[in-house]
């Protein structure tokens, strides 16, 4: 006992050391990362404030320079008044002289129609005429960019002024021109040693003033070509924002990346113009500082973490030594007795808890078990009371059958759960055909779906292996559990589909990873119930499901089976939006030598509203030698068929889905027959049971039917009858049953079961002999002529001699048919281990009670039909 305590303490201490070490490393790493992020955030904030201040200073400096220049022009107009000069020439000479001494390169009178009358300097033109003219006409001073006679840029400064012009009109302004370099030098915009640099642009992005490295004519073009990322935006998204800021006369600030480095950008408008100042600050130096600072933080965090770990290891080491010594001193009888007493009390509590759980479970199941029992008893009384009313008796018997099957399902769930809890549930791995598995499931679910008028679809794609090794019974149980729940919890008119696809398995080339998806549009689950859906005895306590019966064991059993197969099951669900289960299994491949699947080189058309199904079907058809096209709706299909017919290149066969979005498959078939004069075979594909519409479909021109899912083998054998190989065509004139006149020996100790079996199996044309136990069965077989009995149906639990022993005796008899006669177990022992025991005893197959006539017929046809 002390050794156990010591081991537990040792594990606790070691676990605590590891946990504290991980926590310490995580904490210091987080602190280092947090401080690094805070440093970046602080730099960004400082950069924004700094750039805003710098831009404001440059803007104010610009406004001061322009204001000074405009005041010079205004002073010139006041100094040189037209009244003071005897003639116009003297006045203009005075204007030219005063402008030259003030450093202006051009001087001109500006009329209200936007024309210049030069006083001196090269002729001028305005780049953006309307804003310049409107501002001066309104009596406001204005700055604009212009061009001289040699197409050189000139900064134009206009001041309202009235002078007589040579054409007899009066000017609206006196305009002077200066070189843009004057503003560049005055604002120090082109000094390379600065940490920041600026552009001045117009509203269309063209440069008024640019630095030496801005070789493009337009700033917006520069953005589109060079900017890598603008604060999480693309270059075009940034341009939309900056243009809006320019239009709204607002400041704009952001970060961007160019040439692999970060830069800060700030934009502001300039006075007396529609110009925009764009100022930049590279982060290269700051990034180096931040990185250096980050490295120091990381080194500090790592060093602190190491010191803390060393101190903790030292403390834990000392504590471990002290604790180990204390544990060695605790080996006394008193403590052992106390421990034994605690164990007994714990066992008693566990037993009480188990009894309470079972009581609660039985209480919860009471309603669900009594409901079908009440239906069976009540409907039996009604049938007896109305024995002469054949229709009502038939209706009662049908409902009794449904209630009995439901009750059987409840019992099977309880028995399966009992096997799981006792650890006796085993898996019986054998060859499983995924095609047959899916066909079986679809056939079982179809009546349930049809009764609730639900939409049911089956999808398969990327199927490389059809035959695998698995427990077919349990895999079938898993999928039927999921589909039955989907039907049960999906209202009428809802949608249910099951999908199957394969991919390479991580376990190696001998395996294939197989995915099953079961999805519905039903009521869904609450998040609380979704978290415990795979727990035993759990059912959602909601008014939405009170009328839905069940044990609450189905999903727990499903989870156990999937886990036992080495797979996983996942669930996604939302209330009111449905549920989807995803089962993943790595199944071992089984190589079966089959005849080569090759059909003629037909040209086919596949019509289905599911694109993935069309692509998968076309790929499968290609592997068996058929070239196929596909489309998603009937109208497009009709156009394609008509086009081929006009060119006398009709499709050889058309695969047509029943449920199409615009016009359904039957109506589409009618129109195809009108186009092709009834020559092209049309095969209907569907996941539904077409028995109810077969007559209507045949009248519409449907040639045949193929059930979904469309495996490669399904397509091959479904299309084979059209390949003009009579020896491969199905025998349509075969008799209805191959069991007519076959003699069966039935070993069954229960009189009622014998009576039921005789009535049900005689309808198949079988002749039955009854053996009341295993010994009588052996005697009757031994006393019969060889070949007299065609098969034996063997119960397992019988008096005197059971089914297993009787089978071994028959197999050991000294007669030829003793080793070859088919012996099929027909018993209520229906677990996987029971099936395996039957096979080990020498039986050929296993059938579970209650008797399913179709399953018995199928099994007997397999062995003696």
VODRENRO-418482 format. One record per residue (C-alpha): z, y, x; residue in one letter. Coordinates in pm, whole numbers, padded with zeros to 5 digits, always signed. Layout:
% residues N
ZYXA...
END
This chain:
% residues 865
+00000+00000+00000X+00093+00239+00280X-00236+00157+00452X-00424+00247+00134X-00236+00578+00105X-00308+00645+00473X-00678+00580+00421X-00688+00805+00114X-00508+01081+00305X-00741+01039+00602X-01046+01069+00376X-00891+01370+00205X-00821+01545+00535X-01167+01469+00675X-01328+01578+00350X-01122+01897+00353X-01226+01970+00713X-01594+01921+00626X-01562+02129+00309X-01381+02412+00487X-01636+02404+00768X-01924+02429+00523X-01747+02706+00331X-01678+02896+00655X-02040+02870+00773X-02169+02971+00431X-01930+03268+00404X-02013+03415+00744X-02385+03352+00696X-02369+03528+00361X-02181+03822+00513X-02441+03856+00791X-02728+03836+00541X-02556+04079+00302X-02494+04336+00576X-02856+04304+00688X-02977+04373+00332X-02737+04664+00300X-02869+04809+00628X-03226+04789+00501X-03125+04946+00170X-02940+05226+00350X-03240+05296+00576X-03466+05311+00270X-03236+05560+00096X-03203+05775+00408X-03581+05758+00456X-03640+05876+00101X-03400+06168+00135X-03538+06261+00476X-03901+06241+00369X-03831+06446+00058X-03669+06715+00275X-03954+06715+00529X-04219+06733+00257X-04034+07019+00091X-04019+07210+00423X-04391+07157+00490X-04470+07258+00129X-04261+07576+00159X-04419+07652+00497X-04763+07609+00342X-04667+07836+00053X-04538+08100+00299X-04856+08090+00510X-05088+08105+00209X-04877+08378+00045X-04897+08584+00367X-05274+08543+00384X-05317+08627+00017X-05100+08937+00062X-05324+09041+00354X-05628+09018+00126X-05446+09212-00148X-05347+09478+00107X-05710+09495+00220X-05826+09561-00139X-05570+09838-00178X-05663+09992+00156X-06037+09988+00097X-06084+10138-00248X-06439+10203-00364X-06356+10562-00466X-06277+10662-00108X-06622+10590+00032X-06933+10791-00045X-07157+10485-00063X-07139+10114-00101X-07242+10036+00259X-06948+10229+00405X-06709+10051+00172X-06837+09707+00270X-06824+09794+00639X-06462+09896+00593X-06388+09567+00414X-06557+09367+00690X-06375+09554+00965X-06031+09509+00805X-06098+09137+00733X-06211+09070+01090X-05906+09226+01248X-05687+09010+01020X-05853+08692+01150X-06069+08593+00850X-06394+08409+00932X-06573+08493+00606X-06553+08764+00339X-06740+08777+00010X-06738+08923-00337X-06711+08658-00610X-06869+08707-00951X-06768+08564-01287X-07065+08325-01279X-06937+08156-00961X-07179+08316-00709X-07083+08468-00375X-07217+08797-00233X-07137+08774+00138X-06994+09084+00313X-06992+08905+00648X-06998+08544+00774X-07213+08246+00672X-07290+08184+00303X-07016+08000+00113X-06993+07747-00169X-06693+07604-00358X-06638+07226-00363X-06444+07230-00693X-06590+07529-00877X-06430+07530-01223X-06057+07542-01134X-06126+07811-00870X-06330+08029-01105X-06093+07984-01403X-05786+08079-01198X-05947+08392-01047X-06095+08491-01384X-05745+08472-01532X-05619+08718-01268X-05441+08463-01046X-05476+08413-00671X-05618+08073-00573X-05683+07855-00267X-05973+07612-00263X-06182+07423-00013X-06537+07541+00042X-06839+07480+00263X-07027+07727+00488X-07399+07725+00557X-07364+07450+00820X-07166+07222+00583X-06840+07289+00766X-06520+07293+00563X-06362+07633+00505X-06038+07724+00331X-06117+07985+00065X-05850+08236-00039X-05932+08435-00351X-05757+08748-00481X-05858+08923-00807X-06050+09243-00723X-06310+09468-00893X-06601+09586-00676X-06954+09677-00760X-07203+09407-00661X-07566+09454-00562X-07692+09290-00880X-07522+09560-01087X-07231+09338-01196X-06868+09369-01101X-06681+09110-00894X-06381+08921-01027X-06232+08849-00686X-06248+08914-00316X-06268+08580-00130X-06189+08529+00239X-06246+08214+00441X-06051+08070+00734X-06091+07754+00944X-05884+07455+00817X-05755+07414+01173X-05551+07730+01116X-05343+07551+00849X-05326+07232+01056X-05190+07420+01355X-04961+07639+01147X-04807+07336+00976X-04815+07121+01299X-04983+06839+01102X-05172+06688+01396X-04907+06655+01667X-04908+06292+01779X-04559+06296+01932X-04394+06356+01593X-04220+06075+01407X-04396+06185+01087X-04748+06301+01006X-04917+06446+00698X-05250+06476+00513X-05358+06727+00252X-05589+06580-00014X-05754+06694-00332X-05717+06525-00672X-06020+06300-00607X-05868+06177-00278X-06098+06372-00047X-05929+06520+00259X-05862+06892+00288X-05680+06842+00618X-05647+06507+00795X-05510+06377+01124X-05736+06252+01400X-05699+05881+01308X-05805+05938+00945X-06172+05873+01010X-06260+05814+00643X-06369+06096+00413X-06144+05987+00127X-05778+05889+00128X-05822+05656-00170X-06084+05458+00025X-05837+05433+00314X-05577+05290+00074X-05812+05023-00064X-05921+04910+00283X-05596+04919+00483X-05285+04912+00265X-05143+04556+00263X-04851+04594+00023X-04712+04902-00154X-04353+04826-00253X-04460+04503-00423X-04779+04655-00571X-05145+04611-00486X-05343+04906-00350X-05512+04961-00689X-05178+04960-00873X-05043+05215-00625X-05350+05441-00673X-05292+05441-01051X-04933+05563-01000X-05012+05828-00739X-05302+05968-00946X-05070+05998-01245X-04811+06180-01033X-05081+06422-00909X-05201+06484-01266X-04841+06546-01383X-04768+06771-01078X-04475+06545-00980X-04339+06425-00646X-04400+06060-00553X-04222+05841-00294X-04268+05475-00192X-04302+05228+00097X-04612+05038+00213X-04735+04811+00491X-05029+04889+00718X-05134+04729+01047X-04839+04488+01001X-04577+04769+01004X-04369+04942+00735X-04410+05313+00658X-04250+05553+00417X-04473+05782+00209X-04387+06100+00017X-04627+06311-00190X-04582+06663-00331X-04811+06932-00475X-04895+07257-00290X-04882+07609-00431X-05193+07812-00522X-05407+07497-00537X-05466+07154-00683X-05393+07001-00342X-05146+06725-00268X-04942+06692+00052X-04910+06327+00165X-04646+06275+00437X-04583+05950+00629X-04304+05821+00847X-04347+05491+01045X-04049+05252+01040X-04132+05086+01374X-03843+05238+01567X-03605+05200+01272X-03710+04834+01224X-03634+04761+01590X-03293+04923+01550X-03225+04730+01228X-03333+04399+01386X-03108+04464+01684X-02825+04553+01447X-02892+04235+01243X-02886+04017+01553X-02552+04167+01650X-02417+04094+01301X-02543+03733+01317X-02395+03680+01663X-02067+03828+01545X-02069+03605+01234X-02148+03292+01436X-01877+03372+01690X-01620+03442+01418X-01720+03122+01241X-01672+02921+01561X-01327+03067+01619X-01224+02994+01260X-01353+02636+01283X-01164+02577+01607X-00839+02707+01455X-00887+02493+01140X-00962+02181+01344X-00648+02235+01549X-00432+02284+01239X-00581+01983+01060X-00537+01767+01370X-00168+01849+01391X-00124+01803+01018X-00302+01466+01030X-00067+01334+01297X+00239+01444+01103X+00104+01298+00776X+00017+00963+00938X+00374+00930+01068X+00512+01010+00723X+00288+00749+00560X+00418+00478+00793X+00773+00555+00675X+00686+00501+00305X+00662+00117+00314X+00957+00033+00095X+00998-00199-00201X+01112+00084-00427X+00785+00270-00385X+00586-00050-00438X+00776-00114-00761X+00717+00240-00880X+00351+00206-00795X+00327-00123-00985X+00495+00037-01284X+00249+00326-01277X-00041+00081-01259X+00092-00104-01563X+00134+00219-01757X-00217+00326-01659X-00361-00010-01770X-00178+00020-02099X-00318+00369-02155X-00669+00247-02071X-00635-00039-02317X-00509+00195-02589X-00795+00434-02515X-01050+00150-02532X-00909+00029-02865X-00914+00382-03000X-01277+00429-02884X-01382+00104-03053X-01200+00199-03372X-01370+00539-03378X-01707+00375-03310X-01665+00122-03592X-01553+00403-03822X-01858+00610-03729X-02091+00311-03785X-01938+00221-04121X-02174+00445-04316X-02487+00338-04128X-02414-00036-04169X-02307-00011-04532X-02616+00191-04628X-02875-00089-04566X-02626-00353-04688X-02576-00158-05010X-02953-00131-05046X-03000-00507-04993X-02729-00604-05244X-02826-00342-05501X-03199-00410-05482X-03136-00786-05509X-02946-00727-05836X-03228-00502-05963X-03490-00765-05873X-03296-01041-06053X-03245-00819-06357X-03619-00737-06371X-03747-01078-06262X-04040-01063-06507X-04153-00718-06388X-04367-00825-06092X-04439-00472-05970X-04072-00372-05966X-03972-00699-05797X-04235-00644-05527X-04109-00291-05473X-03749-00416-05444X-03851-00689-05197X-04039-00437-04985X-03734-00210-04970X-03506-00507-04898X-03733-00602-04606X-03717-00248-04464X-03339-00234-04502X-03304-00575-04337X-03514-00464-04039X-03305-00150-04008X-02982-00355-04019X-03127-00589-03756X-03199-00290-03531X-02838-00172-03561X-02708-00517-03471X-02946-00550-03175X-02829-00214-03038X-02465-00320-03060X-02537-00654-02892X-02743-00489-02617X-02462-00242-02549X-02214-00530-02536X-02432-00702-02276X-02451-00383-02072X-02074-00326-02077X-02006-00686-01973X-02268-00669-01698X-02464-00963-01842X-02790-00784-01925X-03059-00901-01685X-03427-00820-01643X-03703-01081-01655X-03990-00955-01438X-04334-01094-01514X-04695-00986-01543X-04738-00692-01785X-05073-00551-01898X-05032-00177-01956X-05332-00189-02188X-05175-00460-02403X-04839-00282-02388X-04985+00046-02514X-05196-00130-02779X-04887-00313-02908X-04680+00004-02922X-04954+00198-03102X-04994-00080-03361X-04618-00090-03426X-04580+00288-03459X-04891+00350-03671X-04734+00247-04007X-04427+00467-03945X-04645+00764-03852X-04877+00711-04148X-04587+00695-04394X-04470+01043-04281X-04824+01189-04256X-04767+01279-03893X-05032+01350-03630X-05025+01083-03360X-05216+01093-03029X-05230+00869-02723X-05341+01004-02385X-05409+00817-02060X-05563+00937-01735X-05577+00849-01366X-05515+00479-01441X-05591+00284-01124X-05386-00030-01202X-05366-00195-01546X-05160-00503-01450X-04808-00458-01310X-04489-00658-01262X-04208-00560-01499X-03987-00679-01783X-04239-00635-02064X-03985-00688-02340X-03746-00424-02206X-04024-00177-02119X-04157-00219-02472X-03801-00158-02602X-03772+00165-02402X-04098+00310-02533X-04035+00199-02892X-03685+00356-02880X-03838+00687-02771X-04124+00674-03023X-03899+00563-03310X-03669+00858-03243X-03972+01088-03229X-04091+00963-03570X-03736+00971-03711X-03657+01330-03607X-04003+01481-03668X-04067+01611-04022X-04372+01519-04227X-04691+01670-04091X-04542+01702-03741X-04702+01597-03413X-04614+01303-03188X-04794+01187-02877X-04743+00944-02593X-04913+00988-02257X-04954+00751-01962X-05080+00828-01613X-05040+00691-01260X-05017+00823-00906X-04941+00690-00560X-04589+00552-00522X-04357+00664-00241X-04248+00298-00215X-04581+00201-00056X-04931+00077-00143X-04795-00236-00317X-04650-00014-00593X-04788+00242-00835X-04582+00529-00979X-04625+00518-01355X-04540+00811-01584X-04471+00784-01959X-04440+01103-02167X-04323+01090-02530X-04337+01431-02697X-04279+01546-03055X-04263+01868-03254X-03944+01768-03432X-03605+01928-03484X-03506+01917-03115X-03154+01907-02976X-02877+02151-02907X-02800+02212-02536X-02457+02051-02585X-02599+01727-02724X-02885+01720-02473X-02628+01703-02191X-02473+01383-02333X-02768+01216-02510X-02758+00916-02275X-02386+00850-02334X-02293+00547-02545X-02179+00598-02907X-02300+00961-02906X-02474+01113-03207X-02526+01481-03275X-02282+01599-03541X-02516+01831-03727X-02627+01873-04087X-02982+01842-03954X-02931+01470-03874X-02678+01353-04132X-02947+01166-04326X-03081+00999-04010X-02917+00662-03950X-02845+00500-03615X-02575+00362-03387X-02592+00627-03117X-02661+00347-02866X-03040+00353-02839X-03067+00620-02570X-02778+00473-02367X-02957+00138-02369X-03285+00307-02278X-03120+00489-01988X-02966+00164-01860X-03296-00028-01876X-03488+00246-01695X-03219+00269-01426X-03216-00112-01388X-03591-00097-01329X-03531+00158-01051X-03677+00446-01253X-03566+00778-01397X-03573+00935-01743X-03565+01308-01814X-03548+01502-02137X-03654+01855-02233X-03566+01981-02579X-03507+02296-02778X-03386+02322-03133X-03672+02376-03373X-03937+02322-03105X-03926+01948-03041X-03836+01707-02763X-04014+01552-02465X-03897+01244-02270X-04041+01166-01928X-03997+00815-01785X-04096+00748-01422X-04119+00390-01291X-04243+00254-00958X-04404-00075-01067X-04532-00346-00839X-04908-00400-00861X-05040-00740-00972X-05385-00831-00849X-05576-01037-01104X-05926-01158-01034X-06132-01053-01333X-06498-01080-01411X-06692-00778-01291X-06697-00501-01552X-07052-00364-01548X-07257-00238-01842X-07616-00107-01855X-07691+00240-01719X-07656+00404-02059X-07650+00775-02127X-07349+00838-02351X-07171+01130-02519X-06791+01148-02557X-06658+01384-02828X-06282+01452-02838X-06072+01768-02868X-05862+01672-02565X-06029+01780-02242X-05818+01552-02021X-05907+01249-02233X-06278+01337-02211X-06269+01372-01832X-06067+01051-01790X-06299+00856-02022X-06613+00980-01846X-06462+00878-01510X-06377+00529-01643X-06728+00488-01791X-06879+00580-01456X-06691+00292-01286X-06856+00044-01525X-07205+00185-01472X-07240+00436-01757X-07335+00802-01718X-07162+01014-01982X-07135+01375-02096X-06853+01520-02305X-06768+01801-02542X-06459+01912-02736X-06587+01967-03092X-06835+01837-03347X-07054+02147-03368X-07127+02148-02995X-07186+01773-03007X-07448+01817-03281X-07631+02078-03074X-07634+01850-02768X-07753+01550-02973X-08027+01755-03140X-08145+01890-02802X-08167+01538-02656X-08347+01412-02969X-08610+01687-02944X-08684+01580-02587X-08697+01211-02698X-08399+01142-02471X-08142+01024-02726X-07796+00914-02619X-07762+00536-02614X-07410+00542-02767X-07181+00818-02897X-06799+00791-02877X-06663+01013-03154X-06299+01106-03221X-06183+01087-03581X-05961+01399-03578X-06175+01694-03455X-06080+02063-03494X-06378+02197-03692X-06557+01911-03867X-06394+01568-03847X-06554+01260-03695X-06679+01114-04023X-06858+01434-04127X-06997+01469-03774X-07132+01112-03796X-07312+01194-04122X-07487+01492-03960X-07574+01288-03650X-07748+01033-03872X-07955+01313-04025X-08062+01427-03677X-08133+01088-03517X-08261+00900-03825X-07977+00646-03792X-08082+00490-03460X-07793+00578-03224X-07475+00361-03241X-07171+00576-03319X-06829+00433-03225X-06516+00597-03372X-06218+00634-03134X-05870+00699-03269X-05499+00631-03225X-05468+00585-03603X-05512+00271-03813X-05862+00308-03950X-05833+00028-04209X-05789+00284-04489X-06103+00477-04394X-06321+00192-04268X-06538+00182-04584X-06585+00560-04580X-06662+00553-04207X-06919+00274-04242X-07091+00466-04522X-07105+00775-04297X-07288+00576-04029X-07005+00462-03800X-07115+00150-03610X-06777+00035-03480X-06423+00129-03380X-06225+00145-03053X-05852+00212-03047X-05688+00462-02816X-05568+00460-02543X-05904+00420-02367X-05833+00206-02062X-06126+00094-01850X-06100-00259-01992X-06070-00120-02347X-06398+00068-02305X-06571-00230-02141X-06483-00487-02408X-06532-00234-02688X-06886-00149-02572X-06982-00499-02460X-07123-00602-02802X-07389-00331-02764X-07515-00459-02427X-07762-00711-02573X-07578-01012-02425X-07541-01252-02723X-07325-01497-02529X-07066-01220-02477X-07065-01093-02837X-06757-01165-03047X-06790-01458-03287X-06791-01282-03623X-06837-01610-03812X-06519-01769-03669X-06278-01911-03920X-05993-01690-04036X-05728-01895-03856X-05739-02161-03583X-05414-02313-03710X-05549-02485-04020X-05421-02846-04034X-05213-02823-03715X-04894-03033-03729X-04573-02860-03610X-04231-03018-03550X-03960-02762-03635X-03607-02820-03497X-03366-02616-03715X-03009-02701-03826X-02983-02441-04104X-03125-02544-04443X-03200-02188-04553X-03379-02108-04228X-03589-02427-04267X-03683-02328-04622X-03787-01976-04510X-03986-02108-04214X-04162-02369-04425X-04273-02116-04686X-04386-01855-04435X-04565-02086-04190X-04728-02306-04449X-04924-02000-04557X-05098-02020-04217X-05230-02366-04298X-04973-02547-04082X-04817-02887-04165X-04443-02883-04079X-04193-03164-04012X-03820-03087-04009X-03569-03204-03750X-03209-03111-03841X-03091-03108-03477X-03212-03164-03121X-03148-03540-03122X-03355-03593-03437X-03628-03376-03285X-03640-03597-02974X-03640-03913-03185X-03923-03796-03414X-04136-03691-03119X-04065-04014-02928X-04152-04231-03232X-04477-04046-03306X-04820-04135-03175X-04936-03931-02870X-05106-03614-02993X-04957-03644-03345X-04767-03314-03308X-04958-03009-03182X-04647-02800-03100X-04268-02788-03135X-04071-02485-03260X-03723-02526-03112X-03397-02365-03221X-03141-02333-02938X-02798-02366-03102X-02784-02698-03292X-02518-02971-03335X-02528-03304-03148X-02801-03180-02912X-02904-02818-02847X-03254-02687-02787X-03227-02663-02408X-03118-03029-02369X-03374-03152-02623X-03652-02978-02432X-03546-03133-02102X-03539-03479-02261X-03887-03439-02412X-04028-03314-02082X-03879-03620-01910X-04023-03879-02152X-04263-04139-02012X-04565-04028-02217X-04855-03795-02138X-04801-03537-02411X-04431-03502-02326X-04513-03274-02036X-04797-03087-02206X-04699-03028-02569X-04625-02657-02629X-04253-02605-02697X-04172-02257-02825X-03816-02135-02874X-03756-01977-03217X-03399-01847-03206X-03168-01555-03268X-03076-01553-02895X-03310-01274-02799X-03188-01128-02469X-03392-01135-02148X-03160-01393-01990X-03207-01615-02297X-03584-01598-02252X-03550-01688-01886X-03322-01985-01968X-03585-02111-02216X-03856-02098-01951X-03628-02264-01697X-03560-02549-01944X-03932-02621-01972X-04030-02423-02282X-04360-02238-02291X-04257-01920-02474X-03986-01752-02684X-03986-01606-03037X-03694-01406-03176X-03555-01445-03527X-03590-01325-03793X-03936-01481-03817X-04230-01245-03775X-04525-01437-03920X-04784-01236-03727X-04604-01292-03398X-04566-01666-03467X-04935-01689-03557X-05037-01504-03241X-04821-01726-03022X-04947-02051-03177X-05308-01931-03157X-05251-01878-02787X-05136-02235-02723X-05304-02452-02990X-05554-02230-03174X
END
